[in-house]
Amino acid sequence: MSRKERKDKSAWHAPSVHVFTGGYGPFKPHRHHPIENALVLLTSTITKDGDDSADAVHRHPMYKYAAQAQRILLQETNIVGRGFRDFLVVDIAGMVADENNKSDVMKDMIQKENTQVNLVKGFGRTLLRMFQRLELRNIVLMAEGELCPVLLKLYTSFGADLATDIWMLHPVLPADFV
């Protein structure tokens, strides 16, 4: 057993990935096979009050996405003629270390990321490494609000191999990106 395996990983701050699948069984990632034909949403479940939205009403963090995921995966809605096999939600709320001021710390992290030209070490690069490890190919990337510039930086870091389309919901873009 190596020293890395003995190290306590509970203090590591990393984004969470939740997967909705359109198949009849659970999502089963295969080693060395890319995840293809998926919709990936970059979001944060931290509310303006600083509490996680799931903790405020004692629901799962992905509760608000479940109905939309069902419509998308079962093709009840026509989304530009696309049929997705999987819907991945990347929640960046786990990247915040400070439990007391989650909302303020997250806002500062996103603003710092949006003011820099390259990906920032503690935030953008962590997301980039996570996307690389997931081995995503031919997906649609989607972000909402202040995370849209982060999504654009991730796309330029990967190139055209990663995503076929980029969707931005209610984008908040700094002047540098316009």
C-alpha positions as CSV (number, residue, x, y, z in Angstrom):
1,M,0.0,0.0,0.0
2,S,1.5,3.3,-1.0
3,R,1.6,6.5,1.0
4,K,-0.9,8.2,-1.3
5,E,-3.5,5.6,-0.4
6,R,-3.1,6.2,3.3
7,K,-3.4,9.9,3.0
8,D,-6.7,11.4,4.2
9,K,-8.5,12.7,1.1
10,S,-11.5,14.2,2.9
11,A,-9.7,17.6,3.1
12,W,-9.2,17.8,-0.6
13,H,-11.5,20.4,-2.2
14,A,-12.7,19.1,-5.6
15,P,-15.8,19.6,-7.8
16,S,-18.5,16.9,-7.6
17,V,-19.8,15.2,-10.7
18,H,-23.3,13.9,-10.8
19,V,-24.5,11.8,-13.7
20,F,-28.0,11.3,-15.1
21,T,-28.1,8.5,-17.7
22,G,-30.8,7.7,-20.3
23,G,-30.2,4.0,-20.3
24,Y,-32.0,1.2,-18.3
25,G,-29.2,0.8,-15.9
26,P,-26.8,2.9,-13.9
27,F,-24.0,4.8,-15.5
28,K,-20.9,2.6,-15.8
29,P,-17.7,4.3,-16.9
30,H,-15.3,2.0,-18.6
31,R,-11.6,2.5,-18.2
32,H,-9.8,4.0,-21.2
33,H,-13.1,4.6,-23.1
34,P,-14.2,8.2,-23.5
35,I,-17.6,9.5,-22.5
36,E,-19.3,10.5,-25.7
37,N,-22.5,12.2,-26.7
38,A,-23.2,13.8,-23.3
39,L,-24.4,17.1,-22.1
40,V,-22.1,18.6,-19.4
41,L,-23.4,21.4,-17.2
42,L,-20.9,23.5,-15.1
43,T,-22.8,25.0,-12.1
44,S,-22.7,25.8,-8.4
45,T,-25.2,24.7,-5.8
46,I,-24.2,27.4,-3.4
47,T,-27.0,29.9,-2.8
48,K,-26.6,33.6,-2.1
49,D,-27.1,33.0,1.6
50,G,-23.9,30.8,1.6
51,D,-25.7,27.5,2.4
52,D,-25.8,24.7,0.0
53,S,-29.2,24.6,-1.7
54,A,-29.6,21.0,-0.7
55,D,-28.9,21.6,3.0
56,A,-31.5,24.5,3.1
57,V,-34.4,22.2,2.3
58,H,-32.8,18.7,3.0
59,R,-32.9,17.6,-0.6
60,H,-30.3,16.1,-2.9
61,P,-28.2,18.8,-4.7
62,M,-29.4,17.6,-8.1
63,Y,-33.1,17.7,-7.2
64,K,-33.6,20.9,-9.3
65,Y,-32.1,19.3,-12.4
66,A,-33.9,15.9,-12.2
67,A,-37.0,16.9,-14.2
68,Q,-35.0,18.6,-16.9
69,A,-32.6,15.7,-17.1
70,Q,-35.5,13.3,-17.6
71,R,-36.9,15.4,-20.5
72,I,-33.5,15.7,-22.1
73,L,-32.5,12.1,-21.8
74,L,-35.9,10.6,-22.7
75,Q,-36.0,13.1,-25.6
76,E,-39.3,14.6,-24.5
77,T,-38.0,18.0,-25.7
78,N,-36.3,18.6,-29.0
79,I,-32.9,20.2,-28.3
80,V,-31.5,21.1,-31.7
81,G,-32.1,17.6,-33.0
82,R,-29.6,16.1,-30.4
83,G,-30.2,13.0,-28.4
84,F,-27.9,12.7,-25.4
85,R,-27.0,9.4,-23.7
86,D,-25.7,11.1,-20.5
87,F,-26.2,14.3,-18.6
88,L,-23.3,15.3,-16.3
89,V,-23.6,18.0,-13.8
90,V,-20.3,19.4,-12.5
91,D,-20.9,21.1,-9.2
92,I,-18.1,23.4,-8.1
93,A,-19.5,23.9,-4.6
94,G,-17.0,21.3,-3.2
95,M,-14.1,23.4,-4.2
96,V,-14.7,25.9,-1.4
97,A,-12.7,25.3,1.7
98,D,-14.3,27.9,4.0
99,E,-17.5,26.6,5.5
100,N,-18.7,29.9,7.0
101,N,-18.4,32.2,3.9
102,K,-19.0,29.8,1.0
103,S,-20.9,32.3,-1.1
104,D,-18.3,35.0,-0.7
105,V,-15.3,32.7,-1.2
106,M,-16.9,31.2,-4.3
107,K,-17.6,34.6,-5.7
108,D,-14.0,35.7,-5.2
109,M,-12.7,32.5,-6.8
110,I,-14.8,33.1,-9.9
111,Q,-13.9,36.7,-10.1
112,K,-10.2,35.9,-9.8
113,E,-10.6,33.3,-12.6
114,N,-12.5,35.7,-14.8
115,T,-9.9,38.5,-14.5
116,Q,-6.9,36.2,-15.5
117,V,-6.0,35.3,-19.0
118,N,-4.9,31.8,-18.3
119,L,-6.6,29.2,-16.0
120,V,-5.9,29.9,-12.3
121,K,-4.1,27.2,-10.3
122,G,-6.7,26.5,-7.6
123,F,-9.8,26.7,-9.6
124,G,-9.6,26.6,-13.4
125,R,-6.7,24.1,-13.6
126,T,-8.5,21.8,-11.2
127,L,-11.5,21.8,-13.5
128,L,-9.2,21.2,-16.5
129,R,-7.6,18.2,-14.9
130,M,-11.0,16.8,-13.9
131,F,-12.3,17.1,-17.5
132,Q,-9.1,15.5,-18.8
133,R,-9.5,12.5,-16.5
134,L,-13.1,12.0,-17.5
135,E,-12.0,11.6,-21.1
136,L,-14.9,13.5,-22.6
137,R,-15.3,13.5,-26.4
138,N,-17.9,15.2,-28.7
139,I,-20.0,16.6,-25.9
140,V,-22.0,19.8,-25.4
141,L,-20.7,22.1,-22.7
142,M,-23.1,24.3,-20.9
143,A,-22.6,26.8,-18.1
144,E,-24.8,29.4,-16.4
145,G,-24.1,32.9,-15.1
146,E,-20.6,33.8,-14.0
147,L,-19.2,30.4,-15.0
148,C,-19.5,31.1,-18.7
149,P,-16.0,32.7,-19.0
150,V,-14.6,29.7,-17.1
151,L,-16.3,27.4,-19.7
152,L,-14.8,29.4,-22.6
153,K,-11.3,29.1,-21.1
154,L,-11.7,25.3,-20.6
155,Y,-12.9,25.0,-24.2
156,T,-9.9,26.9,-25.5
157,S,-7.5,24.8,-23.4
158,F,-8.9,21.6,-24.8
159,G,-9.6,22.5,-28.4
160,A,-12.3,21.1,-30.7
161,D,-11.7,17.5,-29.5
162,L,-13.7,18.1,-26.4
163,A,-17.0,19.8,-27.4
164,T,-19.1,20.1,-30.5
165,D,-21.2,23.0,-29.0
166,I,-21.1,25.4,-26.2
167,W,-24.3,26.7,-24.5
168,M,-24.3,29.6,-22.2
169,L,-27.4,30.2,-20.0
170,H,-27.8,33.8,-18.8
171,P,-24.1,34.6,-19.4
172,V,-22.3,37.2,-17.3
173,L,-19.2,38.0,-19.3
174,P,-16.5,40.5,-18.4
175,A,-15.4,43.1,-21.0
176,D,-12.3,41.0,-21.9
177,F,-14.5,38.2,-23.3
178,V,-16.7,40.4,-25.5
